[in-house]
């Protein structure tokens, strides 16, 4: 499948997840939901489509075995992967203190997509899975929330549960992005002071950002070899309002970045696919 085809497939899954799991018709009228989400899904559509594309490229459409998403949240990536890699059995893992607006809707969605849910505090306990259990593990937009002293432990656990020859896909905001460099030139901090996330008791906002080379260096010591690296800026949907000049300017930069390879290293988010060394069984 092409990236455009994957985007077309995942957009309704993402839209449905937010609409049915968090902001139902009993919470928000259709017109208000449409207004509030105008242009908002683009960043996640681009993020999810690229990760799924990387998984398909590494494993193939007919891949079997088990897949794990660490930090499953609203199910955007988990449910998309379950649809586009249908012969794999998918598990979503999230923080045990997370609260859900409509927990019964989440349970229903997990059943419909044939996924299972596991709650675990990845910073305080080993992952509740066997060694080499998963063919692919996704770790998207989680790293930046981890206490720095726990990053090594978390990565070692991710490496442990991937089978030899399996894939780990990591995505996280790029510390060296153009936006962050401009902030520093203005004398501003890259990050706000980390504060707890209300719906994730005990989990903080962004604590520390990393560069792709830092992640590659760390994971190489754990038997994970970098196989593919992509950097993209897809944050326009989070900047300004739907029709604002600020959002249009960010979108213009995203399009410019797509066309000029020299800007890619300054993108907002990196996506790294690692293959675990060793012979698959």
C-alpha positions in Angstrom: 0.0 0.0 0.0 1.2 3.5 -0.7 1.4 6.1 2.0 -1.6 7.9 0.6 -3.7 4.7 0.6 -2.8 4.1 4.2 -3.7 7.7 5.1 -7.1 7.2 3.5 -7.6 4.0 5.5 -6.6 5.3 8.9 -8.3 8.6 8.9 -11.8 7.2 9.5 -10.5 4.9 12.2 -8.9 7.8 14.0 -12.0 10.0 13.7 -14.2 7.2 14.9 -12.0 6.5 17.9 -12.2 10.1 19.2 -15.9 10.4 18.4 -17.0 7.1 19.9 -14.6 6.7 22.7 -14.1 10.2 24.1 -16.5 12.7 22.7 -19.8 10.9 22.0 -22.9 12.5 20.6 -24.1 12.7 24.2 -21.1 14.8 25.0 -20.8 17.0 22.0 -23.2 17.8 19.1 -22.1 16.8 15.6 -21.7 20.4 14.4 -19.6 21.3 17.4 -17.4 18.2 17.1 -16.9 19.0 13.4 -15.9 22.6 14.1 -13.6 21.7 16.9 -11.8 18.9 15.0 -11.4 20.8 11.7 -7.9 20.0 10.5 -7.0 18.5 13.9 -6.7 14.9 12.7 -4.0 15.6 10.1 -1.0 15.2 12.5 -2.2 11.8 13.8 -3.2 10.6 10.3 0.3 11.4 9.1 2.0 9.9 12.2 -0.1 6.7 12.2 0.2 6.2 8.4 4.0 6.5 8.5 4.3 4.0 11.4 2.0 1.5 9.7 3.9 2.0 6.4 7.1 1.2 8.2 5.7 -1.9 9.8 4.2 -3.1 6.5 7.5 -2.4 4.7 9.5 -4.3 7.4 7.1 -7.2 7.9 4.9 -7.5 4.9 1.1 -7.4 4.6 0.8 -11.1 5.4 2.8 -10.8 8.6 1.7 -13.1 11.5 2.5 -13.3 15.1 1.8 -10.7 17.8 2.0 -6.9 17.8 2.3 -4.6 20.8 1.6 -0.9 21.1 3.0 0.6 24.2 1.0 3.7 25.1 -2.2 2.8 23.3 -4.2 5.9 24.4 -7.3 6.4 22.2 -6.3 3.5 19.9 -5.4 5.6 16.9 -2.4 3.5 16.0 -3.4 0.2 17.7 -6.7 -0.1 15.8 -5.2 1.1 12.5 -2.5 -1.6 12.8 -5.1 -4.2 13.6 -7.0 -3.4 10.4 -4.0 -3.1 8.1 -2.0 -6.0 9.6 -5.0 -8.3 10.1 -3.2 -11.6 10.6 -1.4 -10.3 13.7 -2.9 -10.4 17.2 -2.5 -6.9 18.7 -2.2 -5.9 22.3 -2.5 -2.3 23.6 -0.7 -1.4 26.8 -1.3 1.8 28.8 -0.7 3.3 32.2 -2.9 1.8 34.9 -3.9 5.1 36.4 -5.4 6.4 33.1 -9.0 7.5 33.3 -11.4 7.1 30.4 -14.5 9.2 29.8 -16.4 6.1 28.5 -14.6 2.9 29.6 -17.4 0.7 28.2 -16.8 2.2 24.7 -13.2 1.3 24.9 -14.0 -2.3 25.9 -16.4 -2.5 23.0 -13.8 -1.1 20.5 -11.1 -3.5 21.7 -13.5 -6.4 21.1 -14.5 -5.2 17.6 -10.9 -4.8 16.5 -9.9 -8.1 18.1 -7.3 -6.5 20.4 -6.6 -7.0 24.0 -5.7 -4.4 26.6 -3.1 -4.7 29.4 -2.4 -2.1 32.1 1.2 -1.7 33.4 3.5 1.0 34.7 6.4 0.5 32.4 8.7 2.6 34.5 8.2 0.6 37.7 7.7 -3.0 36.6 8.9 -5.4 33.8 6.5 -5.8 30.9 4.1 -8.6 31.6 5.0 -10.6 28.5 7.4 -13.4 27.7 10.8 -13.0 26.1 10.5 -12.7 22.3 6.7 -12.7 22.3 6.2 -9.9 19.7 7.0 -9.6 16.1 6.6 -5.8 16.2 6.4 -3.3 19.0 5.4 0.3 18.5 6.5 3.0 21.0 5.0 6.3 19.7 5.0 9.6 21.5 5.8 8.0 24.9 9.6 8.4 25.3 9.4 12.1 26.0 7.1 11.5 29.0 9.5 9.1 30.8 11.7 10.1 33.7 15.2 10.2 32.3 16.5 7.7 34.8 13.9 5.1 33.6 14.6 5.3 29.9 17.3 2.6 29.9 15.1 0.2 31.8 12.1 0.8 29.5 14.1 0.3 26.4 15.7 -2.9 27.8 12.2 -4.3 28.4 11.0 -3.4 24.9 14.1 -5.2 23.5 13.4 -8.2 25.7 9.9 -8.9 24.4 10.7 -8.6 20.7 11.6 -11.8 18.9 14.9 -12.0 17.1 14.4 -10.5 13.7 11.4 -8.5 15.0 10.8 -4.8 14.7 10.7 -1.9 17.2 9.3 1.4 15.8 9.9 4.5 17.9 8.6 8.0 17.3 9.1 11.0 19.4 9.5 14.8 19.1 12.9 15.8 17.7 15.0 17.8 20.1 16.9 19.4 17.1 13.8 20.5 15.2 13.6 23.9 13.5 10.9 25.0 15.9 13.0 24.1 18.9 16.1 25.9 17.5 14.1 29.0 17.0 12.8 28.9 20.5 16.3 28.7 21.8 17.4 31.6 19.6 14.6 33.6 21.2 15.9 32.7 24.7 12.9 30.4 25.3 13.0 26.9 26.7 12.1 24.0 24.4 9.8 22.6 27.0 7.4 24.0 29.6 7.9 22.8 33.2 6.6 19.2 33.3 3.2 19.0 34.9 1.0 15.9 35.6 -1.5 15.0 33.0 -5.0 15.0 34.6 -6.2 11.9 32.8 -3.0 10.0 33.5 -2.5 10.2 37.2 1.3 9.9 37.9 2.3 10.6 34.3 3.8 14.0 33.3 3.9 16.0 30.1 7.1 16.2 28.1 10.0 15.8 30.4 13.0 15.4 28.0 13.4 15.4 24.2 16.1 13.4 22.4 17.7 13.3 19.0 17.6 10.3 16.7 21.3 9.7 17.1 20.9 9.4 20.9 18.2 6.8 20.5 20.1 4.8 17.9 23.2 4.8 20.1 21.3 3.6 23.1 19.3 0.8 21.3 22.4 -0.4 19.5 23.7 -1.6 22.9 20.6 -3.7 23.3 20.8 -5.7 20.1 18.6 -3.4 18.0 19.9 -2.2 14.7 18.5 0.8 13.0 16.9 -0.2 9.7 15.0 2.9 8.7 14.9 6.5 9.8 12.3 9.2 8.8 11.8 12.8 10.1 8.7 14.8 9.4 6.9 17.9 10.6 3.2 17.2 11.0 2.1 19.6 13.8 0.1 22.2 11.9 -3.2 20.8 13.3 -2.0 21.6 16.8 -1.0 25.2 16.0 -3.6 28.0 16.0 -7.2 27.5 15.0 -8.6 25.9 11.8 -8.5 29.1 9.7 -5.8 31.0 11.5 -2.7 32.4 9.8 -0.5 30.6 12.2 -1.9 27.2 11.2 -1.6 28.1 7.5 2.0 29.1 7.9 2.9 25.8 9.7 1.1 23.9 6.9 3.1 25.8 4.3 6.3 24.9 6.0 5.3 21.2 6.2 4.7 21.2 2.4 8.0 23.0 1.9 9.8 20.5 4.0 8.3 17.6 2.0 9.8 19.1 -1.2 13.2 20.1 0.1 15.2 17.2 1.5 17.7 19.6 3.2 15.0 20.6 5.7 14.1 17.0 6.7 16.7 16.8 9.4 14.9 19.8 11.1 11.5 18.1 11.2 9.4 18.0 14.3 9.2 14.2 14.8 11.5 11.3 14.0 10.4 7.7 13.3 13.0 5.0 13.7 12.6 1.3 12.8 15.0 -1.1 14.5 15.4 -4.8 13.9 16.4 -7.1 16.7 19.5 -9.0 15.9 19.5 -12.7 15.9 18.0 -15.5 13.9 14.2 -15.6 13.8 12.5 -18.8 14.9 
